[in-house]
Structure formats: structure tokens, C-alpha cells
Amino acid sequence: MALSPVAGQAEPLALGIATARTQVDGNGINEIHIELDKAGRDAFHALTRENVARTLDILIDGRLAVSAMIRVPIPDGRILITSQYSAVEAAEIVRRLQDGSATATARTRN
């Protein structure tokens, strides 16, 4: 993963989606659950293993969906986006991730 010249950000990693679904948590917050395909899972694991203690951004169609500090490598290829999205927006994102009309990428930054 090569660093871009912009403020220590890594080039985005395209994430292959195996499944995506919505769920509402116990507090009524809409969640998007993503499970990566094998190639995506392996690449995401390498990205998180090599970037512990850095910030991880998950982007949907190039727009920031969630940021979090990588505390440990993530080998299982599961991503949870607890979001500000309405139920309709979350369902639309999931539909587009499932049919391939939306892209999901990950990047790390300092």
C-alpha cells in the first residue's frame, strides 16, 4: 500500500463485497453490516495488520462513511458502519453495494 503525497493518506483499497445488510441496534441507530469476499478479506486483513494505531476510513462511492482507529488486525472481513443514515438511506446503500453499482474502499491515514 503506497502512501499518496497528500498528508500521509494511503491509496484507497477497493473492497470486494460478499454480503451487505442493514440492521437497527438496540438504541434505534441504523447499521450497515458488510462482509467482504475472500480477496477483500485478505487485503483488508493485510491493510489493518500493517496499519495498527492508524486511522481507517471506509468510503462508499468515495464519500466517508466511517472512521476508526485500528487497534488490532481485522482478519474476518466484517465491517460495521454505525451511521447517521436513515433506514431508507442505509437500505439504498446496501442495495447498491449488493448489485455492484456502489463502490466500497478503505484507506488509512495518520
Rosetta silent file (secondary structure, phi, psi, omega in degrees, C-alpha in Angstrom):
SEQUENCE: MALSPVAGQAEPLALGIATARTQVDGNGINEIHIELDKAGRDAFHALTRENVARTLDILIDGRLAVSAMIRVPIPDGRILITSQYSAVEAAEIVRRLQDGSATATARTRN
SCORE:     score description
SCORE:     0.000 S_00000001
   1 L     0.000  108.045 -179.202    0.000    0.000    0.000 S_00000001
   2 L   -80.770  141.693  176.629    1.780    3.076   -1.275 S_00000001
   3 E   -82.125  136.957  174.744    1.322    6.355    0.515 S_00000001
   4 L   -79.098  163.356  179.905   -0.029    9.194   -1.561 S_00000001
   5 L   -74.032   -3.290 -176.266    1.694   12.555   -1.331 S_00000001
   6 L   -92.909  106.025  169.330   -1.349   14.054    0.429 S_00000001
   7 L    45.876   37.993  174.434   -0.931   14.212    4.235 S_00000001
   8 L    71.844   17.297  178.261    0.168   10.604    4.724 S_00000001
   9 L   -81.852  140.784  175.547   -3.006    9.061    3.304 S_00000001
  10 E   -83.948  154.362  174.717   -2.728    5.646    1.731 S_00000001
  11 L   -61.663  141.156 -179.823   -4.196    4.923   -1.682 S_00000001
  12 L   -62.613  142.132  176.768   -7.736    3.539   -1.295 S_00000001
  13 E  -101.394  120.073  176.758   -8.128   -0.239   -1.274 S_00000001
  14 E   -68.441  134.376 -177.879  -11.132   -1.487   -3.258 S_00000001
  15 L  -108.412  120.493  174.926  -13.230   -3.819   -1.119 S_00000001
  16 L   -79.140  126.928 -175.783  -14.985   -6.787   -2.718 S_00000001
  17 E   -96.813  125.531  171.899  -18.382   -7.259   -1.082 S_00000001
  18 E   -87.749  -49.570  178.337  -19.753  -10.738   -0.394 S_00000001
  19 E  -145.486  155.400  173.793  -22.832   -9.562    1.514 S_00000001
  20 E  -146.000  143.632  179.040  -24.273   -6.370    2.932 S_00000001
  21 E  -153.491  161.184  175.266  -27.320   -5.861    5.125 S_00000001
  22 E  -104.490  157.741  176.231  -28.967   -3.306    7.359 S_00000001
  23 E  -157.201  153.285  174.855  -29.885   -3.678   10.995 S_00000001
  24 E  -108.163  128.282 -179.377  -31.123   -1.391   13.740 S_00000001
  25 L   -78.099  179.117 -177.076  -29.180   -1.561   17.009 S_00000001
  26 L   -63.478  -15.898  178.753  -30.727   -1.532   20.485 S_00000001
  27 L  -101.254    8.001  179.092  -30.661    2.276   20.533 S_00000001
  28 L    81.696   14.544  179.556  -32.526    2.652   17.245 S_00000001
  29 L   -88.738  132.688  177.971  -29.377    3.510   15.246 S_00000001
  30 E   -73.831  134.973  178.557  -29.245    2.216   11.670 S_00000001
  31 E  -122.082  150.060  171.182  -26.270   -0.030   10.960 S_00000001
  32 E  -117.729  121.113  178.607  -24.782   -1.348    7.743 S_00000001
  33 E  -103.774  125.570 -179.466  -23.098   -4.740    8.062 S_00000001
  34 E  -121.236  133.849  171.387  -20.634   -5.642    5.310 S_00000001
  35 E  -118.360  127.080 -176.346  -18.894   -8.959    4.816 S_00000001
  36 E   -82.270  153.355  173.696  -16.014   -8.962    2.349 S_00000001
  37 L   -73.084  176.630 -173.697  -15.334  -11.627   -0.260 S_00000001
  38 H   -57.819  -48.726 -179.258  -12.170  -13.758    0.088 S_00000001
  39 H   -63.655  -42.706  178.453   -9.897  -11.380   -1.829 S_00000001
  40 H   -63.726  -41.108  179.158  -11.317   -8.369    0.001 S_00000001
  41 H   -61.970  -45.755 -178.949  -10.993  -10.112    3.363 S_00000001
  42 H   -64.572  -43.589 -179.518   -7.332  -10.985    2.732 S_00000001
  43 H   -67.350  -40.234  179.343   -6.469   -7.469    1.520 S_00000001
  44 H   -65.865  -39.458  177.293   -8.372   -5.828    4.398 S_00000001
  45 H   -61.218  -46.624  179.050   -6.598   -8.079    6.898 S_00000001
  46 H   -61.881  -43.984  178.926   -3.210   -7.062    5.440 S_00000001
  47 H   -58.545  -47.345 -177.848   -4.199   -3.382    5.464 S_00000001
  48 H   -72.920  -34.020  178.184   -5.273   -3.481    9.114 S_00000001
  49 H   -64.502  -39.286 -176.011   -2.317   -5.652   10.179 S_00000001
  50 H   -84.028   -5.427 -173.986    0.155   -3.196    8.620 S_00000001
  51 L  -131.603   29.666  176.145   -1.552   -0.089   10.000 S_00000001
  52 L   -56.415  138.303  179.733   -2.330   -0.735   13.672 S_00000001
  53 L    78.845    9.797  173.411   -2.644    2.563   15.587 S_00000001
  54 L  -108.972  168.969  179.027   -3.544    4.495   12.429 S_00000001
  55 E   -87.958  134.799  176.680   -6.950    5.787   11.364 S_00000001
  56 E  -107.928  128.189  174.156   -9.011    3.654    8.987 S_00000001
  57 E  -110.182  134.701  170.769  -11.569    5.304    6.713 S_00000001
  58 E  -108.455  126.293 -178.591  -14.305    3.339    4.955 S_00000001
  59 E  -116.861  140.506  173.059  -15.693    5.152    1.931 S_00000001
  60 E  -114.639  121.781 -176.178  -18.818    4.410   -0.066 S_00000001
  61 L    50.732   38.773  176.981  -18.667    5.878   -3.573 S_00000001
  62 L    79.096   -0.969 -179.946  -15.722    7.991   -2.426 S_00000001
  63 E  -104.928  135.498 -177.893  -17.646    9.557    0.457 S_00000001
  64 E   -61.039  123.124  177.225  -16.545    8.948    4.027 S_00000001
  65 E  -100.759  -38.484 -179.076  -18.905    6.513    5.761 S_00000001
  66 E  -162.113  148.330  173.300  -16.946    5.845    8.952 S_00000001
  67 E  -128.231  143.861  178.178  -13.517    6.400   10.518 S_00000001
  68 E  -155.564  155.215  174.801  -11.983    4.436   13.354 S_00000001
  69 E   -79.271  132.933  175.080   -8.621    3.779   14.955 S_00000001
  70 L   -79.530  113.756  179.863   -7.183    0.365   14.056 S_00000001
  71 L   -94.735  -36.599  179.477   -6.474   -1.257   17.417 S_00000001
  72 L  -144.654  157.940  174.849   -5.830   -4.813   16.163 S_00000001
  73 L   -59.381  148.820 -178.763   -5.724   -6.505   12.745 S_00000001
  74 L  -114.568   96.976 -174.620   -9.165   -7.434   11.396 S_00000001
  75 L   -86.646  -16.289 -170.023   -8.937  -10.909    9.817 S_00000001
  76 L   -88.089   -5.982  176.663  -12.631  -11.794    9.438 S_00000001
  77 L    69.490   25.011  178.880  -13.529   -9.264    6.735 S_00000001
  78 E  -108.638  131.276 -179.074  -16.538   -7.889    8.599 S_00000001
  79 E  -124.783  131.870  177.218  -17.211   -4.159    8.671 S_00000001
  80 E  -115.362  123.339  175.921  -19.877   -2.451   10.751 S_00000001
  81 E  -110.272  106.387  173.679  -20.937    1.062    9.862 S_00000001
  82 E   -92.420  117.493 -161.680  -22.972    2.624   12.638 S_00000001
  83 L  -128.356  174.175  172.489  -24.229    5.637   10.869 S_00000001
  84 L   -89.673    3.837 -176.952  -26.193    8.782   10.636 S_00000001
  85 L   -70.426  143.279  171.436  -28.071    7.212    7.711 S_00000001
  86 L   -71.654  168.360  178.152  -31.846    6.961    7.769 S_00000001
  87 H   -59.710  -39.647  179.868  -33.339    3.491    7.296 S_00000001
  88 H   -66.172  -45.012  179.315  -34.115    4.365    3.666 S_00000001
  89 H   -63.371  -44.449  179.528  -30.574    5.645    3.010 S_00000001
  90 H   -61.702  -43.182  179.163  -28.980    2.592    4.649 S_00000001
  91 H   -63.422  -38.497  178.802  -31.185    0.238    2.623 S_00000001
  92 H   -67.486  -41.535  177.215  -30.273    2.056   -0.599 S_00000001
  93 H   -61.442  -45.627  179.834  -26.544    1.851    0.178 S_00000001
  94 H   -62.082  -44.833  179.457  -26.864   -1.868    0.898 S_00000001
  95 H   -57.791  -45.229 -178.275  -28.845   -2.447   -2.303 S_00000001
  96 H   -69.993  -34.806  174.952  -26.188   -0.635   -4.330 S_00000001
  97 H   -65.441  -41.591 -178.714  -23.327   -2.490   -2.625 S_00000001
  98 H   -66.719  -40.246 -177.163  -25.050   -5.800   -3.336 S_00000001
  99 H   -89.245   -1.010  175.577  -25.732   -5.066   -7.018 S_00000001
 100 L    84.288    4.773  179.488  -22.278   -3.552   -7.595 S_00000001
 101 L   -83.200   -8.589  174.097  -23.447   -0.062   -8.512 S_00000001
 102 L  -116.595  150.957  176.528  -21.705    1.375   -5.430 S_00000001
 103 L  -111.557  146.072  174.079  -18.045    1.006   -4.539 S_00000001
 104 E  -119.766  131.783  177.891  -16.577    0.485   -1.104 S_00000001
 105 E  -134.292  160.044  176.380  -12.967    1.403   -0.397 S_00000001
 106 E  -128.848  145.808  174.798  -10.734    1.587    2.657 S_00000001
 107 E  -146.113  156.134  175.845   -7.769    3.841    3.305 S_00000001
 108 E  -114.245  156.994  176.713   -5.523    4.562    6.244 S_00000001
 109 E  -150.841  163.297  179.592   -4.145    7.865    7.395 S_00000001
 110 L   -70.916    0.000    0.000   -2.021    9.228   10.210 S_00000001
